[in-house]
């Protein structure tokens, strides 16, 4: 028989601080079932973010938590997810079937924002979520190549709406599917805003837990159009550690704050390069800039992603790292960033967002 009684076991589980949520399981109401049997426990946990691949890590942590309090029996963990639907700005009408819209933005180009957006979408899909990816960079669309969809065109069954293309389990839409690769988009701001609205609203996305929007650099018409017309659940700010990138990233962060879009956190891209020959780690673009920015503005540091030639090669080949090497340290860096992003969104939703019907993602491992 276990040395602990059920109230003690329950208290031990609910006091565990999940590293992605930053809160106890009791605070978020994650413990949904507990059965105490001779020599074993049956524990049911439901979290507010996709849990695919998380069962081993969480199970080991809960076993250690219980063992520290004297429990020596087996622990059988059933782990599931309820992804909350959330409208984050000014009560704008939600998009049909889309629970959450996440904008991935930067204040300037060249920081790897599109690569981060693609791998974020792919990592969330790998963890069990239904995901779409909208390439909102009208002037320089890059997602068709990154997602291995160059040269393909979306179908239209009714002549008015598009069927998104699909790659690696993610639905994708981009202006790049509708024009030639070398055709320049010589459009003024209002035309760009109209194009973005059509790409978003005239696409048959179906039911999605997350629509990831790869924003163009800057703080102009496209960003304002998205913030004013779309219920954006939260924004992810991508930067590199160097000071000049951080200056522009701060502008992007403040822009979303001004239009009442919650900033989920900062991703520091190209954080470190590890020499494949000798293993020496080099902070080519500086060190710790993303963390300092996150602390300055009171947001989360969602990830510090490495600088590695394989990331570039895999994106150029249409198989980003999250699908090309999911179990490598590179793939796991993206997976952790994605889980932290989704967890942060669930925390913000639980802190006062208007509740909408929940979309369940189960992992019965």
LINLINRA-V136420 format. One record per run of one state. SS is the DSSP state (H for helix, E for strand, C for the rest). FROM is the first residue (numbers start at 1). TO is the last residue. If there is no record, write none. Layout:
SS_FROM_TO + SS_FROM_TO
//
This chain:
C_1_5 + H_6_14 + C_15_16 + E_17_18 + C_19_22 + E_23_24 + C_25_30 + E_31_37 + C_38_39 + E_40_47 + C_48_54 + H_55_67 + C_68_73 + E_74_83 + C_84_97 + E_98_98 + C_99_100 + E_101_105 + C_106_112 + H_113_126 + C_127_130 + E_131_135 + C_136_142 + H_143_146 + C_147_161 + E_162_162 + C_163_164 + E_165_167 + C_168_169 + E_170_174 + H_175_177 + C_178_188 + H_189_201 + C_202_202 + E_203_203 + C_204_207 + E_208_208 + C_209_209 + E_210_214 + C_215_220 + H_221_229 + C_230_233 + E_234_240 + C_241_242 + H_243_258 + C_259_262 + E_263_269 + C_270_272 + E_273_274 + C_275_280 + E_281_282 + C_283_288 + H_289_297 + C_298_299 + E_300_304 + C_305_308 + H_309_316 + C_317_320 + H_321_324 + C_325_328 + H_329_350 + C_351_358 + E_359_363 + C_364_365
//
